[in-house]
Amino acid sequence: MKAKYLLSTAVLAVLAVLAVEPAFAQTSDQLSSSLANVGRNIKDTPILINYASYIIGTALGVTGVVKLKEHVDSPGNKPIKDGLGRVAAAAMFISLPSVLRMARGTTEVGTDSADFIHVNEIDQDFSN
């Protein structure tokens, strides 16, 4: 039974490789142009993420305030956790573009990148 299972799995793997073989047969020119096209199309993705996070954060903030008002009107029926959770999630979504910009800024290498100094330079600064 186990041998039959292994044989059928091997046959399926071979068929899968044979089915996708034409996709692997691209020339390097086609592959490089395909990668360049992906690079051009993906450059606007951070802007879309920013817009989506601002919209989601604003919607969560508004619904969080509404839930907090419902809690104030009827504390026994509406728990405060619903409103506070939505307000906290709104704050996270609204701050997401800034956090992503900071993360992208720390990974960039250029003229504004960080410069490390040696420990003996620090000692000289304190001894003077």
Residue pairs with C-beta under 8 A, 6 or more apart in sequence:
26 34
46 100
46 104
49 96
49 97
49 100
50 96
50 97
50 100
53 93
53 94
53 96
53 97
54 93
54 94
54 97
56 93
57 89
57 90
57 91
57 92
57 93
57 94
57 96
58 90
58 94
59 90
60 86
60 87
60 89
60 90
60 93
61 86
61 87
61 90
61 91
61 94
63 86
64 83
64 84
64 85
64 86
64 87
64 89
64 90
65 83
65 87
66 83
67 78
67 82
67 83
67 86
68 80
68 83
68 84
68 87
69 83
70 78
70 83
71 78
71 79
71 80
71 82
71 83
